[in-house]
């Protein structure tokens, strides 16, 4: 199975290059990366693609875009058929096909007389080394380059400048594809949503469910289709949870709620400042994954403890933040906002959830709040 597909983290590796035996691929983050598993420069397609890429030499500047050529043919090195062109173009050697296999490619040894091409063999990565697109080796180089440029132009240039004071929020694009976002919105529209309340801790320490239009105006739809829930879970596990692990050093094992939230400007659509965890709850990280970020005005996240600026992930992208942070969903001024809004936690937090169950005033409400919880069943990672 191919690795680093859309939104998924590319496997990190260490490989020999022309200048060193231990080139760390993880160090190249910060620009778009074109990773070409070329197999051998003796292949007609490799020769054609190399000529076309070299004609675009000025595009590979190590600021916006870099090219890494992975060769499995020792003759390429001996005859210098692939060369470094700094900045922007570097060659990595994979004579035992370890890198190709790491990325899920079916690799065979290069025979002296008949080297084999890999299909697909060209991968475009974003600045966070997450997959954007695999390209088919059978496509002519001119068309491949047009597709690459189309993706890069749609994303826009990588911006620099001075960072400003901001809340500790992780913004991750490309968790859900646009088509999948539309699928979730259609699911909501077909079933409709009900009034969304919130959990409030009383003076005696018990917890009750409350519906209060002066504090929250939203309509929610629980996803009860197991097949659709499985599709969501796969995307969250492959594209979002690895980023949470990397940034917050937290191992997510559970996700609470498969829920689509709707903030409608016709009703005001807002959620006043609140915390999703009062300090004794089990929820650790909140996720707001926008399904239609271009279709409404207002409706952004705000974190008052860290200023008055607002936060909005693009369609299919997520904002992830600690449930201990004070935050609000500002009123939707026009249009309708849809978002997928789960909570993440771990096994230790799950034990806390069970201990807290007796604090709920209405056990049925408690069951309704948590019935969508499913363990994510994540496999162990090499860095554990």
C-alpha positions as CSV (number, residue, x, y, z in Angstrom):
1,X,0.0,0.0,0.0
2,X,1.3,3.4,-1.0
3,X,2.4,5.6,1.9
4,X,2.1,9.4,2.1
5,X,-1.1,9.6,0.3
6,X,-3.3,12.7,0.5
7,X,-2.9,14.3,4.0
8,X,-0.7,11.5,5.3
9,X,2.7,11.9,6.9
10,X,5.6,10.8,4.6
11,X,7.9,8.1,6.3
12,X,11.1,9.7,7.5
13,X,14.3,8.0,6.6
14,X,18.1,8.3,6.6
15,X,19.8,7.6,3.2
16,X,23.2,8.1,1.5
17,X,23.5,11.1,-0.7
18,X,26.4,12.4,-2.8
19,X,27.7,14.5,0.0
20,X,27.1,12.3,3.1
21,X,26.1,8.8,4.1
22,X,23.4,9.8,6.5
23,X,21.1,12.4,4.9
24,X,18.1,12.9,7.2
25,X,15.0,13.4,5.0
26,X,13.1,14.8,8.0
27,X,15.3,17.9,7.9
28,X,13.9,19.1,4.5
29,X,10.5,20.2,5.9
30,X,9.6,23.8,5.3
31,X,9.3,23.8,1.5
32,X,7.3,21.6,-1.0
33,X,9.2,18.5,-1.9
34,X,9.1,16.5,-5.1
35,X,10.3,13.0,-4.3
36,X,11.2,11.0,-7.5
37,X,11.8,7.3,-7.3
38,X,13.6,7.1,-10.6
39,X,14.8,3.5,-10.4
40,X,17.5,4.1,-13.1
41,X,18.6,6.9,-15.4
42,X,18.9,4.3,-18.2
43,X,15.1,4.1,-18.5
44,X,13.6,6.1,-21.4
45,X,11.0,7.6,-19.1
46,X,13.6,8.6,-16.5
47,X,15.6,10.3,-19.3
48,X,12.6,12.2,-20.5
49,X,11.5,13.3,-17.1
50,X,15.0,14.3,-16.0
51,X,15.3,16.5,-19.2
52,X,11.9,18.1,-18.5
53,X,12.7,18.8,-14.8
54,X,16.0,20.3,-15.6
55,X,14.3,22.6,-18.0
56,X,12.4,23.9,-15.0
57,X,15.6,24.3,-13.0
58,X,14.8,27.7,-11.6
59,X,11.7,26.4,-9.9
60,X,13.8,24.2,-7.5
61,X,15.1,26.9,-5.1
62,X,15.0,25.1,-1.7
63,X,12.6,27.9,-0.6
64,X,9.4,27.0,-2.3
65,X,10.3,23.6,-3.9
66,X,13.0,21.0,-3.8
67,X,13.6,17.9,-5.9
68,X,15.0,14.6,-4.5
69,X,15.9,12.0,-7.0
70,X,16.1,8.4,-5.6
71,X,18.1,6.0,-7.7
72,X,18.5,2.3,-7.2
73,X,21.0,1.8,-9.9
74,X,24.7,1.8,-8.9
75,X,25.7,2.7,-12.4
76,X,23.9,6.0,-12.0
77,X,26.4,6.9,-9.3
78,X,29.5,5.5,-11.1
79,X,28.7,7.2,-14.4
80,X,27.3,10.4,-12.7
81,X,24.0,10.1,-14.7
82,X,22.2,11.8,-11.8
83,X,23.9,14.9,-10.3
84,X,23.2,17.3,-7.5
85,X,22.3,20.9,-8.5
86,X,22.4,23.1,-5.4
87,X,20.1,24.7,-4.5
88,X,17.1,22.6,-5.1
89,X,18.1,19.3,-6.6
90,X,19.7,16.4,-4.7
91,X,20.3,12.7,-5.4
92,X,19.7,9.9,-2.8
93,X,20.9,6.3,-3.3
94,X,18.7,3.3,-2.6
95,X,20.6,0.4,-4.0
96,X,18.7,-2.1,-1.8
97,X,15.3,-0.6,-2.5
98,X,14.7,0.1,1.1
99,X,13.2,3.6,0.5
100,X,11.0,2.4,-2.3
101,X,9.6,-0.4,-0.1
102,X,9.2,2.1,2.8
103,X,6.9,4.1,0.6
104,X,4.9,1.1,-0.4
105,X,6.3,0.7,-3.9
106,X,6.8,-2.7,-5.5
107,X,10.5,-2.7,-6.0
108,X,12.8,-5.2,-7.7
109,X,16.5,-5.2,-8.1
110,X,17.9,-3.4,-11.1
111,X,19.1,-6.0,-13.6
112,X,22.2,-5.1,-15.6
113,X,20.2,-5.3,-18.9
114,X,16.6,-4.5,-17.9
115,X,16.0,-2.0,-15.1
116,X,12.4,-1.8,-13.9
117,X,10.4,1.4,-13.6
118,X,8.3,2.0,-10.6
119,X,4.6,3.0,-11.0
120,X,3.8,5.5,-9.6
121,X,7.1,7.0,-9.0
122,X,6.7,10.7,-8.3
123,X,5.3,12.1,-5.0
124,X,4.6,15.7,-4.1
125,X,4.8,16.6,-0.4
126,X,3.7,19.7,1.4
127,X,6.0,21.7,3.7
128,X,5.0,19.5,6.6
129,X,6.1,16.4,4.6
130,X,2.6,15.2,4.2
131,X,1.3,13.8,1.0
132,X,-0.3,15.9,-1.7
133,X,-0.4,13.7,-4.7
134,X,1.2,10.6,-6.3
135,X,1.8,10.8,-10.1
136,X,1.6,8.0,-12.6
137,X,4.9,7.1,-14.3
138,X,3.1,6.4,-17.5
139,X,1.9,10.0,-17.9
140,X,4.1,12.2,-20.2
141,X,6.5,14.5,-18.3
142,X,4.9,17.7,-19.7
143,X,1.5,16.7,-18.2
144,X,3.0,15.6,-14.9
145,X,4.7,19.0,-14.6
146,X,1.4,20.8,-15.5
147,X,-0.4,18.8,-12.7
148,X,2.4,19.7,-10.2
149,X,2.2,23.4,-11.1
150,X,-1.6,23.3,-10.8
151,X,-1.4,22.0,-7.3
152,X,1.3,24.4,-6.2
153,X,-0.5,27.4,-7.7
154,X,-3.7,26.5,-6.0
155,X,-1.9,26.3,-2.6
156,X,-0.1,29.6,-3.2
157,X,3.5,30.5,-2.2
158,X,4.9,29.7,1.2
159,X,4.8,32.9,3.3
160,X,7.5,34.3,5.5
161,X,7.5,37.2,7.9
162,X,7.5,37.7,11.6
163,X,5.1,35.5,13.7
164,X,2.7,37.3,16.0
165,X,1.5,36.4,19.5
166,X,-1.1,33.7,19.2
167,X,-2.9,30.9,21.0
168,X,-1.3,27.4,21.2
169,X,-3.5,26.1,18.4
170,X,-2.4,23.5,15.8
171,X,-3.8,24.2,12.3
172,X,-3.6,21.2,10.0
173,X,-4.9,21.4,6.4
174,X,-6.1,18.4,4.3
175,X,-7.6,16.1,6.8
176,X,-10.7,15.6,4.8
177,X,-10.9,15.9,1.0
178,X,-13.3,18.5,-0.4
179,X,-15.6,15.7,-1.8
180,X,-15.7,14.0,1.6
181,X,-16.6,17.3,3.3
182,X,-19.5,17.6,0.9
183,X,-20.5,14.0,1.7
184,X,-20.7,14.8,5.4
185,X,-22.8,18.0,4.7
186,X,-25.2,16.0,2.6
187,X,-25.5,13.5,5.5
188,X,-26.4,16.3,7.8
189,X,-29.0,17.8,5.4
190,X,-30.6,14.5,4.8
191,X,-31.2,13.9,8.6
192,X,-31.2,17.4,10.1
193,X,-29.9,18.4,13.4
194,X,-31.2,18.8,16.9
195,X,-30.6,21.4,19.6
196,X,-27.1,21.3,20.9
197,X,-26.7,21.7,24.7
198,X,-23.6,21.6,26.8
199,X,-22.4,20.0,30.1
200,X,-22.3,22.3,33.2
201,X,-20.8,21.5,36.6
202,X,-23.0,22.6,39.5
203,X,-21.9,23.9,42.9
204,X,-22.2,20.4,44.4
205,X,-19.9,19.0,41.8
206,X,-22.5,17.1,39.8
207,X,-22.8,17.6,36.1
208,X,-26.0,18.4,34.2
209,X,-26.9,18.8,30.5
210,X,-28.2,22.3,29.7
211,X,-29.7,23.9,26.6
212,X,-29.4,27.7,26.8
213,X,-29.9,29.8,23.7
214,X,-28.2,32.8,25.3
215,X,-25.0,30.8,25.6
216,X,-25.0,28.4,22.7
217,X,-27.0,28.2,19.5
218,X,-26.1,25.2,17.4
219,X,-27.7,22.2,15.8
220,X,-26.0,18.8,15.9
221,X,-26.3,15.5,14.0
222,X,-24.7,12.3,15.3
223,X,-23.3,10.1,12.6
224,X,-24.8,6.7,13.1
225,X,-23.8,5.2,9.8
226,X,-21.0,2.7,10.7
227,X,-19.5,2.8,7.3
228,X,-19.3,6.6,7.2
229,X,-17.9,6.6,10.8
230,X,-15.2,4.2,9.6
231,X,-14.2,6.5,6.8
232,X,-13.9,9.4,9.2
233,X,-11.9,7.3,11.6
234,X,-9.4,6.2,9.0
235,X,-8.7,9.8,7.9
236,X,-8.3,11.0,11.5
237,X,-5.9,8.2,12.3
238,X,-3.7,8.6,9.3
239,X,-3.7,12.4,8.8
240,X,-4.5,14.1,12.1
241,X,-3.4,12.0,15.0
242,X,0.3,11.7,13.9
243,X,0.4,15.5,14.0
244,X,-1.0,15.6,17.5
245,X,1.6,13.1,18.5
246,X,4.4,15.1,16.9
247,X,3.4,18.5,18.2
248,X,1.9,17.8,21.7
249,X,3.7,14.5,22.4
250,X,0.4,13.0,23.3
251,X,-0.7,9.5,22.3
252,X,-4.4,9.6,21.3
253,X,-6.2,6.3,21.6
254,X,-9.8,7.4,21.8
255,X,-12.1,9.8,20.0
256,X,-15.4,11.0,21.5
257,X,-18.3,11.9,19.2
258,X,-18.8,11.4,15.5
259,X,-20.8,14.6,15.3
260,X,-21.5,17.2,12.6
261,X,-22.2,20.7,14.1
262,X,-24.2,23.3,12.2
263,X,-24.1,27.1,13.0
264,X,-26.8,28.8,11.0
265,X,-26.8,32.6,10.6
266,X,-30.6,32.5,10.6
267,X,-30.4,31.5,14.3
268,X,-27.3,33.5,15.1
269,X,-25.1,30.4,15.4
270,X,-22.6,30.9,18.2
271,X,-21.1,29.3,21.3
272,X,-20.0,31.7,24.0
273,X,-16.6,31.5,25.8
274,X,-16.2,28.1,27.5
275,X,-13.8,25.3,28.3
276,X,-14.3,21.8,27.2
277,X,-12.6,20.5,30.3
278,X,-12.9,22.2,33.7
279,X,-9.8,20.5,35.0
280,X,-11.3,17.3,36.3
281,X,-12.8,16.0,33.0
282,X,-11.4,13.4,30.6
283,X,-11.3,15.4,27.4
284,X,-7.8,16.4,26.4
285,X,-7.9,17.9,22.9
286,X,-10.7,19.5,20.9
287,X,-10.9,19.3,17.2
288,X,-12.8,21.7,14.9
289,X,-12.7,20.4,11.4
290,X,-14.3,22.8,8.9
291,X,-16.4,21.4,6.1
292,X,-17.2,24.5,4.2
293,X,-14.9,27.4,5.3
294,X,-15.7,29.5,2.2
295,X,-19.5,29.6,2.6
296,X,-20.1,31.8,5.6
297,X,-19.0,35.0,7.4
298,X,-18.1,35.0,11.1
299,X,-18.2,31.7,12.8
300,X,-14.5,31.6,13.7
301,X,-12.7,30.3,16.8
302,X,-11.4,32.8,19.3
303,X,-9.2,32.2,22.3
304,X,-9.7,35.3,24.7
305,X,-6.8,34.3,26.9
306,X,-4.4,34.9,24.0
307,X,-5.9,37.9,22.3
308,X,-8.8,38.8,20.1
309,X,-7.6,37.4,16.8
310,X,-9.7,34.6,15.2
311,X,-8.8,31.3,13.7
312,X,-10.3,29.4,10.8
313,X,-9.0,26.3,9.2
314,X,-9.6,25.9,5.5
315,X,-12.2,23.4,4.2
316,X,-11.1,19.9,5.2
317,X,-8.6,21.3,7.6
318,X,-8.6,21.2,11.4
319,X,-7.9,23.4,14.5
320,X,-6.6,21.2,17.4
321,X,-6.3,22.7,20.9
322,X,-6.2,21.8,24.5
323,X,-9.6,21.4,26.1
324,X,-8.4,23.5,29.0
325,X,-8.3,26.6,26.8
326,X,-11.0,29.2,27.0
327,X,-12.5,29.5,23.5
328,X,-15.6,30.5,21.7
329,X,-17.3,30.1,18.3
330,X,-18.1,33.7,17.1
331,X,-21.6,34.3,15.7
332,X,-22.2,33.3,12.0
333,X,-23.2,36.6,10.3
334,X,-24.2,35.1,7.0
335,X,-24.4,31.6,5.5
336,X,-24.3,28.3,7.3
337,X,-21.2,26.8,8.8
338,X,-20.7,23.0,9.1
339,X,-18.0,21.4,11.1
340,X,-16.9,18.0,12.4
341,X,-16.2,18.4,16.1
342,X,-14.8,15.4,18.1
343,X,-12.7,15.3,21.3
344,X,-9.5,13.3,21.7
345,X,-8.1,11.5,24.8
346,X,-6.1,8.5,25.9
347,X,-6.6,5.4,28.1
348,X,-5.7,7.1,31.3
349,X,-8.4,9.7,30.5
350,X,-10.9,6.9,29.8
351,X,-10.5,5.7,33.3
352,X,-11.2,9.2,34.6
353,X,-14.3,9.3,32.4
354,X,-15.6,6.2,34.1
355,X,-14.9,7.5,37.6
356,X,-16.7,10.7,36.7
357,X,-19.8,8.9,35.5
358,X,-21.5,9.0,38.9
359,X,-21.4,12.8,38.8
360,X,-23.9,13.1,36.0
361,X,-27.4,14.1,37.1
362,X,-29.0,12.3,34.2
363,X,-27.4,9.0,33.3
364,X,-29.3,8.9,30.0
365,X,-27.8,12.3,29.0
366,X,-24.4,10.9,30.0
367,X,-25.0,7.9,27.8
368,X,-26.0,10.1,24.9
369,X,-22.9,12.3,25.4
370,X,-20.5,9.4,25.2
371,X,-22.1,6.6,23.1
372,X,-20.2,7.7,20.0
373,X,-16.8,7.0,21.7
374,X,-14.7,4.4,20.0
375,X,-11.1,3.5,20.6
376,X,-8.9,4.5,17.6
377,X,-6.9,1.3,17.9
378,X,-3.7,3.0,16.7
379,X,-0.7,0.8,15.9
380,X,2.6,1.5,17.8
381,X,5.0,3.9,16.1
382,X,8.7,3.6,15.7
383,X,9.4,6.7,17.9
384,X,7.7,5.1,21.0
